Amino acid sequence: MHDKKGNVIKSPDLTKMQAVVIDTRTTIYIPADADAEEARSRYLARKNEGKK
């Protein structure tokens, strides 16, 4: 018989990332050297794009 290999999913190291709070229920994590305001605006633009 053949053995199946399982998918190994490695989670990102959150200590090397910064948390950006979008609203009370949404928090995204971006690289520590990235711009938080740009990430927030890009997230909201993508979220609102589907509401057209």
PyMOL Python script that loads the backbone (N, CA, C, O; Angstrom):
from pymol import cmd

cmd.read_pdbstr("""\
ATOM      1  N   MET A   1       0.817  -1.193   0.000  1.00  0.00           N
ATOM      2  CA  MET A   1       0.000   0.000   0.000  1.00  0.00           C
ATOM      3  C   MET A   1       0.863   1.259   0.000  1.00  0.00           C
ATOM      4  O   MET A   1       2.031   1.247   0.387  1.00  0.00           O
ATOM      5  N   HIS A   2       0.250   2.318  -0.440  1.00  0.00           N
ATOM      6  CA  HIS A   2       0.940   3.603  -0.463  1.00  0.00           C
ATOM      7  C   HIS A   2       0.475   4.453   0.708  1.00  0.00           C
ATOM      8  O   HIS A   2      -0.714   4.506   1.025  1.00  0.00           O
ATOM      9  N   ASP A   3       1.412   5.104   1.332  1.00  0.00           N
ATOM     10  CA  ASP A   3       1.067   6.011   2.419  1.00  0.00           C
ATOM     11  C   ASP A   3       0.839   7.403   1.859  1.00  0.00           C
ATOM     12  O   ASP A   3       1.593   7.873   1.007  1.00  0.00           O
ATOM     13  N   LYS A   4      -0.206   8.058   2.345  1.00  0.00           N
ATOM     14  CA  LYS A   4      -0.472   9.435   1.926  1.00  0.00           C
ATOM     15  C   LYS A   4       0.339  10.390   2.784  1.00  0.00           C
ATOM     16  O   LYS A   4       0.471  10.213   3.995  1.00  0.00           O
ATOM     17  N   LYS A   5       0.871  11.397   2.131  1.00  0.00           N
ATOM     18  CA  LYS A   5       1.580  12.438   2.863  1.00  0.00           C
ATOM     19  C   LYS A   5       0.575  13.524   3.211  1.00  0.00           C
ATOM     20  O   LYS A   5      -0.196  13.957   2.354  1.00  0.00           O
ATOM     21  N   GLY A   6       0.578  13.952   4.421  1.00  0.00           N
ATOM     22  CA  GLY A   6      -0.311  15.018   4.851  1.00  0.00           C
ATOM     23  C   GLY A   6       0.247  16.378   4.476  1.00  0.00           C
ATOM     24  O   GLY A   6       1.459  16.547   4.341  1.00  0.00           O
ATOM     25  N   ASN A   7      -0.639  17.345   4.311  1.00  0.00           N
ATOM     26  CA  ASN A   7      -0.198  18.710   4.036  1.00  0.00           C
ATOM     27  C   ASN A   7       0.301  19.343   5.328  1.00  0.00           C
ATOM     28  O   ASN A   7      -0.385  19.322   6.350  1.00  0.00           O
ATOM     29  N   VAL A   8       1.478  19.892   5.270  1.00  0.00           N
ATOM     30  CA  VAL A   8       2.048  20.557   6.437  1.00  0.00           C
ATOM     31  C   VAL A   8       1.842  22.054   6.251  1.00  0.00           C
ATOM     32  O   VAL A   8       2.381  22.665   5.328  1.00  0.00           O
ATOM     33  N   ILE A   9       1.058  22.623   7.142  1.00  0.00           N
ATOM     34  CA  ILE A   9       0.777  24.061   7.069  1.00  0.00           C
ATOM     35  C   ILE A   9       1.538  24.736   8.201  1.00  0.00           C
ATOM     36  O   ILE A   9       1.317  24.446   9.377  1.00  0.00           O
ATOM     37  N   LYS A  10       2.437  25.639   7.827  1.00  0.00           N
ATOM     38  CA  LYS A  10       3.242  26.340   8.812  1.00  0.00           C
ATOM     39  C   LYS A  10       2.637  27.721   9.041  1.00  0.00           C
ATOM     40  O   LYS A  10       2.495  28.503   8.101  1.00  0.00           O
ATOM     41  N   SER A  11       2.282  28.019  10.280  1.00  0.00           N
ATOM     42  CA  SER A  11       1.708  29.331  10.569  1.00  0.00           C
ATOM     43  C   SER A  11       2.800  30.386  10.630  1.00  0.00           C
ATOM     44  O   SER A  11       3.938  30.098  11.001  1.00  0.00           O
ATOM     45  N   PRO A  12       2.442  31.611  10.260  1.00  0.00           N
ATOM     46  CA  PRO A  12       3.436  32.687  10.318  1.00  0.00           C
ATOM     47  C   PRO A  12       3.780  33.035  11.773  1.00  0.00           C
ATOM     48  O   PRO A  12       2.963  32.856  12.676  1.00  0.00           O
ATOM     49  N   ASP A  13       4.977  33.525  11.977  1.00  0.00           N
ATOM     50  CA  ASP A  13       5.428  33.931  13.308  1.00  0.00           C
ATOM     51  C   ASP A  13       4.874  35.327  13.609  1.00  0.00           C
ATOM     52  O   ASP A  13       5.351  36.320  13.060  1.00  0.00           O
ATOM     53  N   LEU A  14       3.870  35.397  14.477  1.00  0.00           N
ATOM     54  CA  LEU A  14       3.207  36.669  14.763  1.00  0.00           C
ATOM     55  C   LEU A  14       4.072  37.627  15.558  1.00  0.00           C
ATOM     56  O   LEU A  14       3.749  38.811  15.649  1.00  0.00           O
ATOM     57  N   THR A  15       5.159  37.148  16.136  1.00  0.00           N
ATOM     58  CA  THR A  15       6.043  38.052  16.866  1.00  0.00           C
ATOM     59  C   THR A  15       6.813  38.954  15.911  1.00  0.00           C
ATOM     60  O   THR A  15       7.305  40.008  16.316  1.00  0.00           O
ATOM     61  N   LYS A  16       6.923  38.549  14.638  1.00  0.00           N
ATOM     62  CA  LYS A  16       7.624  39.351  13.638  1.00  0.00           C
ATOM     63  C   LYS A  16       6.664  40.214  12.833  1.00  0.00           C
ATOM     64  O   LYS A  16       7.073  40.856  11.866  1.00  0.00           O
ATOM     65  N   MET A  17       5.380  40.237  13.221  1.00  0.00           N
ATOM     66  CA  MET A  17       4.381  40.997  12.486  1.00  0.00           C
ATOM     67  C   MET A  17       3.705  41.986  13.433  1.00  0.00           C
ATOM     68  O   MET A  17       3.763  41.841  14.654  1.00  0.00           O
ATOM     69  N   GLN A  18       3.059  43.000  12.837  1.00  0.00           N
ATOM     70  CA  GLN A  18       2.320  43.950  13.660  1.00  0.00           C
ATOM     71  C   GLN A  18       0.832  43.796  13.388  1.00  0.00           C
ATOM     72  O   GLN A  18       0.418  43.535  12.258  1.00  0.00           O
ATOM     73  N   ALA A  19       0.043  43.958  14.425  1.00  0.00           N
ATOM     74  CA  ALA A  19      -1.402  43.833  14.317  1.00  0.00           C
ATOM     75  C   ALA A  19      -1.994  45.168  13.900  1.00  0.00           C
ATOM     76  O   ALA A  19      -1.623  46.213  14.436  1.00  0.00           O
ATOM     77  N   VAL A  20      -2.926  45.136  12.932  1.00  0.00           N
ATOM     78  CA  VAL A  20      -3.636  46.333  12.495  1.00  0.00           C
ATOM     79  C   VAL A  20      -5.117  46.084  12.763  1.00  0.00           C
ATOM     80  O   VAL A  20      -5.712  45.174  12.186  1.00  0.00           O
ATOM     81  N   VAL A  21      -5.707  46.892  13.635  1.00  0.00           N
ATOM     82  CA  VAL A  21      -7.113  46.732  13.989  1.00  0.00           C
ATOM     83  C   VAL A  21      -7.957  47.478  12.961  1.00  0.00           C
ATOM     84  O   VAL A  21      -7.837  48.694  12.808  1.00  0.00           O
ATOM     85  N   ILE A  22      -8.817  46.731  12.254  1.00  0.00           N
ATOM     86  CA  ILE A  22      -9.692  47.320  11.247  1.00  0.00           C
ATOM     87  C   ILE A  22     -10.961  47.824  11.920  1.00  0.00           C
ATOM     88  O   ILE A  22     -11.316  48.993  11.772  1.00  0.00           O
ATOM     89  N   ASP A  23     -11.639  46.968  12.648  1.00  0.00           N
ATOM     90  CA  ASP A  23     -12.776  47.351  13.469  1.00  0.00           C
ATOM     91  C   ASP A  23     -12.752  46.466  14.713  1.00  0.00           C
ATOM     92  O   ASP A  23     -11.758  45.784  14.962  1.00  0.00           O
ATOM     93  N   THR A  24     -13.820  46.467  15.491  1.00  0.00           N
ATOM     94  CA  THR A  24     -13.792  45.742  16.760  1.00  0.00           C
ATOM     95  C   THR A  24     -13.646  44.233  16.596  1.00  0.00           C
ATOM     96  O   THR A  24     -13.148  43.562  17.500  1.00  0.00           O
ATOM     97  N   ARG A  25     -14.072  43.691  15.460  1.00  0.00           N
ATOM     98  CA  ARG A  25     -13.996  42.244  15.255  1.00  0.00           C
ATOM     99  C   ARG A  25     -12.937  41.809  14.256  1.00  0.00           C
ATOM    100  O   ARG A  25     -12.748  40.609  14.058  1.00  0.00           O
ATOM    101  N   THR A  26     -12.239  42.745  13.619  1.00  0.00           N
ATOM    102  CA  THR A  26     -11.299  42.398  12.566  1.00  0.00           C
ATOM    103  C   THR A  26      -9.911  42.934  12.887  1.00  0.00           C
ATOM    104  O   THR A  26      -9.731  44.129  13.122  1.00  0.00           O
ATOM    105  N   THR A  27      -8.941  42.040  12.893  1.00  0.00           N
ATOM    106  CA  THR A  27      -7.533  42.397  13.071  1.00  0.00           C
ATOM    107  C   THR A  27      -6.742  41.654  12.004  1.00  0.00           C
ATOM    108  O   THR A  27      -6.897  40.443  11.843  1.00  0.00           O
ATOM    109  N   ILE A  28      -5.895  42.376  11.273  1.00  0.00           N
ATOM    110  CA  ILE A  28      -5.031  41.739  10.283  1.00  0.00           C
ATOM    111  C   ILE A  28      -3.591  41.907  10.747  1.00  0.00           C
ATOM    112  O   ILE A  28      -3.273  42.818  11.511  1.00  0.00           O
ATOM    113  N   TYR A  29      -2.733  41.022  10.277  1.00  0.00           N
ATOM    114  CA  TYR A  29      -1.326  41.066  10.635  1.00  0.00           C
ATOM    115  C   TYR A  29      -0.506  41.330   9.383  1.00  0.00           C
ATOM    116  O   TYR A  29      -0.684  40.668   8.360  1.00  0.00           O
ATOM    117  N   ILE A  30       0.393  42.304   9.472  1.00  0.00           N
ATOM    118  CA  ILE A  30       1.235  42.695   8.350  1.00  0.00           C
ATOM    119  C   ILE A  30       2.690  42.663   8.811  1.00  0.00           C
ATOM    120  O   ILE A  30       2.950  42.637  10.014  1.00  0.00           O
ATOM    121  N   PRO A  31       3.640  42.663   7.879  1.00  0.00           N
ATOM    122  CA  PRO A  31       5.052  42.700   8.290  1.00  0.00           C
ATOM    123  C   PRO A  31       5.344  43.934   9.150  1.00  0.00           C
ATOM    124  O   PRO A  31       4.697  44.971   8.997  1.00  0.00           O
ATOM    125  N   ALA A  32       6.295  43.818  10.029  1.00  0.00           N
ATOM    126  CA  ALA A  32       6.591  44.874  11.000  1.00  0.00           C
ATOM    127  C   ALA A  32       7.007  46.181  10.338  1.00  0.00           C
ATOM    128  O   ALA A  32       6.777  47.250  10.903  1.00  0.00           O
ATOM    129  N   ASP A  33       7.617  46.122   9.150  1.00  0.00           N
ATOM    130  CA  ASP A  33       8.091  47.344   8.511  1.00  0.00           C
ATOM    131  C   ASP A  33       7.089  47.932   7.522  1.00  0.00           C
ATOM    132  O   ASP A  33       7.413  48.913   6.853  1.00  0.00           O
ATOM    133  N   ALA A  34       5.889  47.372   7.403  1.00  0.00           N
ATOM    134  CA  ALA A  34       4.875  47.864   6.466  1.00  0.00           C
ATOM    135  C   ALA A  34       4.065  48.997   7.097  1.00  0.00           C
ATOM    136  O   ALA A  34       4.048  49.159   8.317  1.00  0.00           O
ATOM    137  N   ASP A  35       3.393  49.777   6.246  1.00  0.00           N
ATOM    138  CA  ASP A  35       2.587  50.913   6.678  1.00  0.00           C
ATOM    139  C   ASP A  35       1.193  50.441   7.088  1.00  0.00           C
ATOM    140  O   ASP A  35       0.476  49.839   6.290  1.00  0.00           O
ATOM    141  N   ALA A  36       0.814  50.719   8.340  1.00  0.00           N
ATOM    142  CA  ALA A  36      -0.468  50.254   8.872  1.00  0.00           C
ATOM    143  C   ALA A  36      -1.650  50.952   8.207  1.00  0.00           C
ATOM    144  O   ALA A  36      -2.661  50.310   7.922  1.00  0.00           O
ATOM    145  N   GLU A  37      -1.539  52.252   7.956  1.00  0.00           N
ATOM    146  CA  GLU A  37      -2.650  52.989   7.338  1.00  0.00           C
ATOM    147  C   GLU A  37      -2.914  52.509   5.915  1.00  0.00           C
ATOM    148  O   GLU A  37      -4.069  52.408   5.501  1.00  0.00           O
ATOM    149  N   GLU A  38      -1.863  52.216   5.167  1.00  0.00           N
ATOM    150  CA  GLU A  38      -2.027  51.714   3.805  1.00  0.00           C
ATOM    151  C   GLU A  38      -2.682  50.336   3.819  1.00  0.00           C
ATOM    152  O   GLU A  38      -3.549  50.049   2.993  1.00  0.00           O
ATOM    153  N   ALA A  39      -2.273  49.493   4.744  1.00  0.00           N
ATOM    154  CA  ALA A  39      -2.859  48.155   4.851  1.00  0.00           C
ATOM    155  C   ALA A  39      -4.335  48.241   5.201  1.00  0.00           C
ATOM    156  O   ALA A  39      -5.146  47.493   4.656  1.00  0.00           O
ATOM    157  N   ARG A  40      -4.694  49.148   6.108  1.00  0.00           N
ATOM    158  CA  ARG A  40      -6.091  49.328   6.502  1.00  0.00           C
ATOM    159  C   ARG A  40      -6.926  49.818   5.322  1.00  0.00           C
ATOM    160  O   ARG A  40      -8.028  49.319   5.097  1.00  0.00           O
ATOM    161  N   SER A  41      -6.416  50.782   4.574  1.00  0.00           N
ATOM    162  CA  SER A  41      -7.175  51.314   3.436  1.00  0.00           C
ATOM    163  C   SER A  41      -7.311  50.282   2.325  1.00  0.00           C
ATOM    164  O   SER A  41      -8.360  50.205   1.686  1.00  0.00           O
ATOM    165  N   ARG A  42      -6.270  49.486   2.081  1.00  0.00           N
ATOM    166  CA  ARG A  42      -6.346  48.429   1.064  1.00  0.00           C
ATOM    167  C   ARG A  42      -7.353  47.356   1.462  1.00  0.00           C
ATOM    168  O   ARG A  42      -8.099  46.858   0.619  1.00  0.00           O
ATOM    169  N   TYR A  43      -7.375  46.997   2.752  1.00  0.00           N
ATOM    170  CA  TYR A  43      -8.325  45.997   3.234  1.00  0.00           C
ATOM    171  C   TYR A  43      -9.760  46.494   3.051  1.00  0.00           C
ATOM    172  O   TYR A  43     -10.618  45.765   2.553  1.00  0.00           O
ATOM    173  N   LEU A  44     -10.009  47.728   3.454  1.00  0.00           N
ATOM    174  CA  LEU A  44     -11.359  48.278   3.339  1.00  0.00           C
ATOM    175  C   LEU A  44     -11.783  48.447   1.886  1.00  0.00           C
ATOM    176  O   LEU A  44     -12.959  48.274   1.565  1.00  0.00           O
ATOM    177  N   ALA A  45     -10.842  48.783   0.999  1.00  0.00           N
ATOM    178  CA  ALA A  45     -11.160  48.912  -0.418  1.00  0.00           C
ATOM    179  C   ALA A  45     -11.588  47.566  -1.001  1.00  0.00           C
ATOM    180  O   ALA A  45     -12.540  47.496  -1.778  1.00  0.00           O
ATOM    181  N   ARG A  46     -10.890  46.510  -0.628  1.00  0.00           N
ATOM    182  CA  ARG A  46     -11.256  45.167  -1.120  1.00  0.00           C
ATOM    183  C   ARG A  46     -12.589  44.715  -0.540  1.00  0.00           C
ATOM    184  O   ARG A  46     -13.395  44.090  -1.228  1.00  0.00           O
ATOM    185  N   LYS A  47     -12.812  45.032   0.715  1.00  0.00           N
ATOM    186  CA  LYS A  47     -14.060  44.626   1.378  1.00  0.00           C
ATOM    187  C   LYS A  47     -15.265  45.342   0.749  1.00  0.00           C
ATOM    188  O   LYS A  47     -16.311  44.730   0.533  1.00  0.00           O
ATOM    189  N   ASN A  48     -15.113  46.624   0.461  1.00  0.00           N
ATOM    190  CA  ASN A  48     -16.212  47.411  -0.108  1.00  0.00           C
ATOM    191  C   ASN A  48     -16.398  47.165  -1.595  1.00  0.00           C
ATOM    192  O   ASN A  48     -17.434  47.534  -2.148  1.00  0.00           O
ATOM    193  N   GLU A  49     -15.427  46.555  -2.257  1.00  0.00           N
ATOM    194  CA  GLU A  49     -15.514  46.302  -3.684  1.00  0.00           C
ATOM    195  C   GLU A  49     -16.647  45.337  -4.008  1.00  0.00           C
ATOM    196  O   GLU A  49     -17.284  45.477  -5.051  1.00  0.00           O
ATOM    197  N   GLY A  50     -16.907  44.392  -3.171  1.00  0.00           N
ATOM    198  CA  GLY A  50     -17.950  43.416  -3.414  1.00  0.00           C
ATOM    199  C   GLY A  50     -19.346  43.938  -3.158  1.00  0.00           C
ATOM    200  O   GLY A  50     -20.315  43.272  -3.523  1.00  0.00           O
ATOM    201  N   LYS A  51     -19.489  45.086  -2.555  1.00  0.00           N
ATOM    202  CA  LYS A  51     -20.807  45.635  -2.214  1.00  0.00           C
ATOM    203  C   LYS A  51     -21.405  46.486  -3.319  1.00  0.00           C
ATOM    204  O   LYS A  51     -22.477  47.065  -3.140  1.00  0.00           O
ATOM    205  N   LYS A  52     -20.733  46.572  -4.454  1.00  0.00           N
ATOM    206  CA  LYS A  52     -21.234  47.410  -5.552  1.00  0.00           C
ATOM    207  C   LYS A  52     -22.422  46.799  -6.220  1.00  0.00           C
ATOM    208  O   LYS A  52     -22.966  47.375  -7.162  1.00  0.00           O
TER     209      LYS A  52
END
""", "prot")
cmd.dss("prot")
cmd.show_as("cartoon", "prot")
cmd.util.cbc("prot")
cmd.orient("prot")
